[in-house]
């Protein structure tokens, strides 16, 4: 249940980040600029904190893995913004939150990481609940959407799954702050061409929301990384479905987006599946993590 606590907390902060993003786009800030500031503000905060605490900025033996995580994370964030701008929100969200399926697939096929067999039916239950929660109707799924936008959404989900698996493997050798620093640093550099093509000087009210975006993203990313240090990636990525439930609730509370009875039913199914997944989580692996090395 330790992973459940970490991911529940991270989901709350990521929901706050989503609220900030929605406000920034409504205020006219381009998606590419929001992506850059989401990453770069994270980088500045984490770098300053690591310097203040005296943490090392050297990542011997893990640079390739951290760079891979940064590239995949940047692609996932960018694909999310692009798919949301081109597809109906329920469809784009469902594509993005299908990443646990790819985590289970990639963890077994690519990384040879065993997943608890009992996890699969509960993961399926959570995804059924997610479909109801996002209010995806039959006529929407059978509608005509640009193939490129659908592929971008699925590609972002796959990239997110690979990023989650990279985080899981990196926690054996690198602190959570180091992992977040590498991700945001690589992502900031990769997002520069997109930023330069759409840049608009932020207005004072946009800066206020940008600061909220940076703070919530830093805390959410850190807590999620801690979660990947205590349970298999397939389990933790399933718990990340909490983000969708919290997003639906925030839309209802802050933006007056009411929920139908089927969506409340879906939330109940999601909670049931997620809690069951958390109970199926394997104990902490025997390998020595960065925490064990610090203690010793």
C-alpha positions as CSV (number, residue, x, y, z in Angstrom):
1,X,0.0,0.0,0.0
2,X,3.0,2.3,0.2
3,X,3.0,2.8,-3.6
4,X,-0.8,3.6,-3.3
5,X,0.0,6.4,-0.9
6,X,2.7,7.9,-3.0
7,X,0.7,7.8,-6.2
8,X,-2.5,9.1,-4.6
9,X,-0.6,12.2,-3.4
10,X,1.1,12.7,-6.8
11,X,-2.2,12.4,-8.5
12,X,-3.6,15.3,-6.5
13,X,-0.7,17.5,-7.5
14,X,-0.9,16.5,-11.1
15,X,-4.6,17.4,-11.0
16,X,-3.6,20.8,-9.8
17,X,-1.1,21.0,-12.7
18,X,-3.9,20.1,-15.1
19,X,-6.0,23.0,-13.7
20,X,-3.2,25.4,-14.3
21,X,-2.7,24.1,-17.8
22,X,-6.4,24.6,-18.6
23,X,-6.3,28.1,-17.3
24,X,-3.1,29.0,-19.3
25,X,-4.5,27.7,-22.6
26,X,-7.7,29.6,-21.9
27,X,-5.6,32.7,-21.4
28,X,-4.1,32.3,-24.8
29,X,-0.7,30.7,-24.1
30,X,0.3,28.2,-26.9
31,X,0.6,24.6,-26.0
32,X,4.3,24.5,-26.9
33,X,5.1,27.3,-24.5
34,X,3.2,25.6,-21.7
35,X,5.1,22.4,-22.3
36,X,8.4,24.2,-22.1
37,X,7.6,26.1,-18.9
38,X,6.2,23.0,-17.3
39,X,9.5,21.3,-17.8
40,X,11.9,24.2,-17.4
41,X,10.4,25.5,-14.1
42,X,10.6,21.9,-12.8
43,X,14.3,21.8,-13.8
44,X,15.1,25.1,-12.0
45,X,13.4,24.2,-8.8
46,X,14.9,20.7,-8.5
47,X,18.4,21.9,-9.5
48,X,18.3,24.6,-6.9
49,X,17.1,22.2,-4.2
50,X,19.8,19.6,-5.1
51,X,22.5,22.3,-4.9
52,X,21.2,23.6,-1.6
53,X,21.2,20.0,-0.2
54,X,24.6,19.2,-1.6
55,X,23.4,16.4,-3.9
56,X,25.7,15.3,-6.6
57,X,24.9,16.2,-10.2
58,X,27.0,13.3,-11.6
59,X,25.0,10.2,-12.8
60,X,27.7,7.7,-13.7
61,X,26.4,4.5,-15.2
62,X,22.9,5.8,-15.6
63,X,23.2,8.6,-18.1
64,X,21.9,6.6,-21.0
65,X,18.8,5.4,-19.1
66,X,18.1,8.9,-17.8
67,X,18.4,10.4,-21.3
68,X,16.0,7.8,-22.6
69,X,13.6,8.6,-19.8
70,X,13.8,12.3,-20.7
71,X,13.1,11.8,-24.3
72,X,10.2,9.5,-23.7
73,X,8.8,11.8,-21.1
74,X,9.0,14.8,-23.4
75,X,7.3,12.9,-26.2
76,X,4.5,11.8,-23.9
77,X,3.8,15.3,-22.6
78,X,3.9,16.8,-26.1
79,X,1.6,14.1,-27.5
80,X,-0.9,14.7,-24.8
81,X,-1.2,18.4,-25.6
82,X,-1.4,17.7,-29.4
83,X,-4.0,15.0,-29.1
84,X,-6.2,17.1,-26.7
85,X,-6.1,19.9,-29.3
86,X,-7.1,17.7,-32.2
87,X,-9.5,15.1,-30.6
88,X,-12.5,15.3,-28.3
89,X,-11.2,15.3,-24.7
90,X,-12.7,12.0,-23.7
91,X,-11.1,10.2,-26.6
92,X,-7.7,11.9,-26.1
93,X,-7.8,11.2,-22.4
94,X,-8.7,7.5,-22.9
95,X,-5.8,7.2,-25.3
96,X,-3.4,8.8,-22.9
97,X,-4.4,6.8,-19.8
98,X,-4.1,3.5,-21.7
99,X,-0.4,3.6,-20.8
100,X,-0.8,0.9,-18.1
101,X,-1.6,-1.6,-20.8
102,X,1.6,-0.8,-22.6
103,X,3.6,-0.9,-19.3
104,X,2.4,-4.4,-18.6
105,X,3.3,-5.4,-22.2
106,X,6.7,-3.6,-22.3
107,X,7.7,-4.7,-18.8
108,X,7.2,-8.4,-19.8
109,X,8.4,-8.3,-23.4
110,X,11.3,-5.8,-23.3
111,X,12.4,-5.5,-19.7
112,X,11.5,-9.1,-18.6
113,X,9.9,-7.7,-15.4
114,X,7.4,-10.1,-14.0
115,X,3.9,-8.7,-13.3
116,X,1.6,-10.2,-10.7
117,X,-0.9,-12.4,-12.7
118,X,-3.8,-11.3,-10.4
119,X,-3.2,-7.7,-11.6
120,X,-4.6,-8.1,-15.1
121,X,-8.4,-8.6,-14.3
122,X,-8.3,-5.7,-11.8
123,X,-6.5,-3.5,-14.4
124,X,-9.2,-4.4,-16.9
125,X,-11.9,-3.4,-14.3
126,X,-10.2,-0.1,-13.8
127,X,-10.0,0.6,-17.5
128,X,-13.7,-0.2,-17.9
129,X,-14.4,2.3,-15.1
130,X,-12.1,4.8,-16.9
131,X,-14.2,4.4,-20.1
132,X,-17.4,5.2,-18.2
133,X,-15.8,8.0,-16.2
134,X,-14.6,9.8,-19.4
135,X,-18.1,9.4,-20.8
136,X,-16.9,7.9,-24.1
137,X,-20.0,7.2,-26.2
138,X,-20.5,4.6,-28.9
139,X,-21.1,7.2,-31.6
140,X,-17.8,9.0,-30.6
141,X,-15.7,5.9,-30.9
142,X,-17.3,5.1,-34.2
143,X,-16.8,8.6,-35.5
144,X,-14.2,9.8,-38.0
145,X,-11.0,11.2,-36.5
146,X,-7.7,12.0,-38.2
147,X,-5.6,8.9,-38.1
148,X,-2.5,11.0,-37.4
149,X,-4.1,12.4,-34.2
150,X,-5.1,9.0,-33.0
151,X,-1.6,7.7,-33.6
152,X,-0.1,10.7,-31.8
153,X,-2.3,9.9,-28.8
154,X,-1.4,6.2,-28.8
155,X,2.3,7.1,-29.4
156,X,2.2,9.4,-26.4
157,X,0.8,6.5,-24.3
158,X,3.5,4.2,-25.4
159,X,6.2,6.8,-24.7
160,X,4.8,7.4,-21.3
161,X,4.9,3.6,-20.6
162,X,8.5,3.5,-21.6
163,X,9.3,6.5,-19.4
164,X,7.6,4.8,-16.4
165,X,9.7,1.7,-16.9
166,X,12.9,3.7,-17.2
167,X,12.0,5.4,-13.9
168,X,11.5,2.1,-12.3
169,X,14.9,0.8,-13.4
170,X,16.7,4.1,-12.6
171,X,15.5,4.2,-9.0
172,X,18.0,1.4,-8.2
173,X,20.9,3.8,-8.8
174,X,19.6,7.4,-8.8
175,X,17.7,9.5,-6.3
176,X,14.2,10.6,-7.2
177,X,15.4,14.2,-7.5
178,X,18.1,13.2,-9.9
179,X,15.6,11.3,-12.1
180,X,13.3,14.4,-12.2
181,X,16.2,16.7,-12.9
182,X,17.4,14.6,-15.9
183,X,13.8,14.3,-17.2
184,X,13.1,18.0,-17.0
185,X,16.5,19.0,-18.3
186,X,16.3,16.8,-21.4
187,X,12.7,17.7,-22.0
188,X,13.4,21.5,-21.7
189,X,16.2,21.3,-24.3
190,X,14.0,19.2,-26.7
191,X,11.1,21.6,-26.3
192,X,13.1,24.7,-27.3
193,X,12.4,24.5,-31.1
194,X,8.7,24.3,-30.4
195,X,8.9,27.2,-27.9
196,X,10.8,29.4,-30.4
197,X,8.1,28.8,-33.1
198,X,5.2,29.9,-30.9
199,X,6.7,32.1,-28.2
200,X,4.6,34.9,-26.7
201,X,5.8,37.0,-23.8
202,X,3.7,35.8,-20.8
203,X,1.4,38.4,-19.2
204,X,1.4,38.9,-15.4
205,X,-1.7,36.7,-14.9
206,X,-0.1,34.0,-17.0
207,X,3.0,34.1,-14.8
208,X,0.8,33.5,-11.7
209,X,-0.6,30.3,-13.3
210,X,2.9,29.3,-14.5
211,X,4.2,29.4,-11.0
212,X,1.3,27.2,-9.8
213,X,2.0,24.9,-12.7
214,X,5.7,24.6,-11.8
215,X,5.1,23.9,-8.1
216,X,2.4,21.3,-8.6
217,X,4.4,19.6,-11.4
218,X,7.5,19.4,-9.2
219,X,5.7,17.8,-6.3
220,X,3.7,15.5,-8.5
221,X,6.7,14.3,-10.4
222,X,8.8,13.7,-7.2
223,X,6.0,11.8,-5.4
224,X,5.4,9.6,-8.5
225,X,9.1,8.8,-8.8
226,X,9.1,7.7,-5.1
227,X,6.2,5.4,-6.0
228,X,8.2,3.7,-8.7
229,X,10.9,3.0,-6.2
230,X,8.6,0.7,-4.0
231,X,6.6,-1.4,-6.5
232,X,6.8,-2.9,-10.0
233,X,6.2,-0.4,-12.9
234,X,3.0,-2.3,-14.0
235,X,1.5,-1.8,-10.5
236,X,2.4,1.9,-10.2
237,X,1.3,2.8,-13.7
238,X,-2.1,1.2,-12.9
239,X,-2.3,3.4,-9.8
240,X,-1.7,6.4,-12.1
241,X,-5.3,5.9,-13.3
242,X,-6.2,7.9,-10.2
243,X,-5.2,11.0,-12.2
244,X,-8.3,10.6,-14.4
245,X,-10.6,10.3,-11.4
246,X,-9.2,13.4,-9.7
247,X,-9.4,15.3,-13.0
248,X,-13.1,14.5,-13.4
249,X,-13.7,15.6,-9.8
250,X,-11.7,18.8,-10.3
251,X,-13.7,19.6,-13.4
252,X,-16.9,19.2,-11.5
253,X,-15.8,21.3,-8.5
254,X,-13.8,24.1,-10.2
255,X,-15.4,24.3,-13.6
256,X,-19.0,23.2,-13.1
257,X,-18.6,20.1,-15.3
258,X,-21.3,17.8,-13.9
259,X,-20.9,14.0,-13.9
260,X,-23.6,11.6,-15.1
261,X,-24.6,8.6,-13.1
262,X,-22.5,6.3,-15.4
263,X,-19.4,8.4,-14.7
264,X,-19.9,8.0,-10.9
265,X,-20.3,4.3,-11.5
266,X,-17.1,4.3,-13.6
267,X,-15.3,6.1,-10.7
268,X,-16.4,3.4,-8.3
269,X,-15.1,0.7,-10.7
270,X,-11.8,2.5,-11.0
271,X,-11.4,2.9,-7.3
272,X,-12.2,-0.8,-6.8
273,X,-9.7,-1.9,-9.5
274,X,-7.0,0.5,-8.3
275,X,-7.2,-0.6,-4.7
276,X,-7.1,-4.2,-5.7
277,X,-4.0,-3.5,-7.8
278,X,-2.4,-1.8,-4.9
279,X,-3.0,-4.9,-2.7
280,X,-1.4,-7.1,-5.3
281,X,1.8,-5.0,-5.3
282,X,4.9,-7.1,-4.8
283,X,7.2,-6.3,-1.9
284,X,10.2,-4.0,-2.5
285,X,12.7,-5.8,-4.7
286,X,15.9,-7.1,-3.1
287,X,18.2,-4.9,-5.1
288,X,19.8,-2.0,-3.3
289,X,18.2,1.3,-4.0
290,X,19.7,4.8,-3.7
291,X,18.1,5.0,-0.2
292,X,20.0,1.8,0.9
293,X,23.3,3.2,-0.5
294,X,22.8,6.5,1.4
295,X,22.1,4.6,4.7
296,X,25.1,2.4,4.3
